């Protein structure tokens, strides 16, 4: 099972990837085929990492929340699961439209849709941080490993 630190690290990595991509996803930068290929590879990697993150939650988090005795916890889990479906579909549609054929034809419509995908991921991360993670900590499903909770002892 993941720790709170693991989730924060994953969120940080995803945000860093989006930030890096935003910096290179400009008309000027994408005119060079090598830059477009690099952007393509990074976008595919982002999609894979987001999908892996959602899959890990499906396996490790939601089953426990769905059987929790508190109906509010069950409801919260269903809300996250329901929100996941359109996100997965959006990624699949985006990949099919823009990345599947490797043609690197990244114009204005591509850039606009990419920014929408980034915003969707960012919203999901914020919602996890504000709703899901605090609830997981509160009900004892998520915590830091013991060695991270204790301060190191001073050397004698």
C-alpha positions, 0 to 999 in steps of 0.5 A: 500500500502506498504512503501519503509521501508516495501520493505526494511524490506521484502528484509532484511528478505529474505536475512537473511533467505537465509543467515541462510539457507546457514549456515546450508545447508552443507553435515555435518549438513544435516546428522542429520535428525532433522537438515534436517527437520529444513532446509526443514521447513525453505526452505518451509518458504522461498518459501512461503515468496518469493511467497507472496512478488511476489503476493503483487507486482502483486496486489499492484504495477504492475497494477498502473505501467501498466496504467502509462502514461510513456511507459518506466514505462509500459515497466519496469513493463512488464520486472518485470512481465516477470522475475517473471514467470520463478522465480515462475516456478523454485520455483515450480519445486524445491519444487516438486523435493526436498521438496514435499515428505519430504524425506530429501534426501539433497545431492550435487545436492540438495545443488547446485540447492539450491544455484542457487535458492538463487542466483536467489532470490538475483538477483531479490532483487537487481534488485528491489532495483536498478530499481523498488523501485527508479522508484516507489519513483520517480513517487510517488507510493511509499514513507515513511509514514509521521511520518518517514520523520519528525525528532522527536521533542526534549523534552522540 
